[in-house]
Amino acid sequence: MSTKTSLLRLGNMSVLVVRKPIKNLHLAVLPPDGKVRVSSPLRLKDDEIRTLIATRIPWIRKHQATLLAQERQSPRKYVSGESHYLFGRRYRLDVEVTSGRPQIYVKNKNRIVLQAGPGSSPKRREQVFKDWYRTALRPVLGDLLEKWSNKIGVRPASWGIKRMKTRWGTCQQEAERIWLNLELAKKPFTCIEYVVVHELLHLIEKKHNERFLDMLTDYLPAWRSSKEELNRFILASEKWNH
Ligand SMILES: [Zn+2]
């Protein structure tokens, strides 16, 4: 079957278009990282496809939210074949048994290798992962805080990384302390940067009022797409006639 693939951009969404001899358009939102793919009849032009996808954006967002909820509920087992994320990239986990100290490293750009003792529990492996994420995240946050403290002209008295269930970051204005979520290690740099700038601005303005949003937009004009991306995970597919 003759197919031709191309990329289309719709706002901040990038859509893979696969043209082939079929009758109807088929839209799919692919796990695990939510890429949007459209299979299209050969005759449809880019603009026609763009228009059709635009009408489906609420549907796409709805399924993104559903998947995010599922993602949060399904605990990782830390076994070979699972997907794990570092700075927005997806890696396949390979578990190797070792008698030495447990360790993790990235291999060949698409693998995360976890060396763990025989019979180590998922809880123990999770702890090794957490330590690894923390080690990876700390210098990234340190650099971003330095860069943006200089730009904005405010500096936290202290900052730290911790696990939080419902927030990406918090700012204790009186203590001038910023906490950032360990989970950010899984997210793209642009998302991490958004959270850092957001929390730094809370040193100036406590509320999410107009003043706050104006400053945020001044410093990071694309903050809304970073915020969306932070909360995006997708699993969906549908066919429609046109
Ligand atoms: Zn806030």
Residues whose N, C-alpha, C, O or C-beta is under 5 A from the ligand:
A	BS01	ZN	none
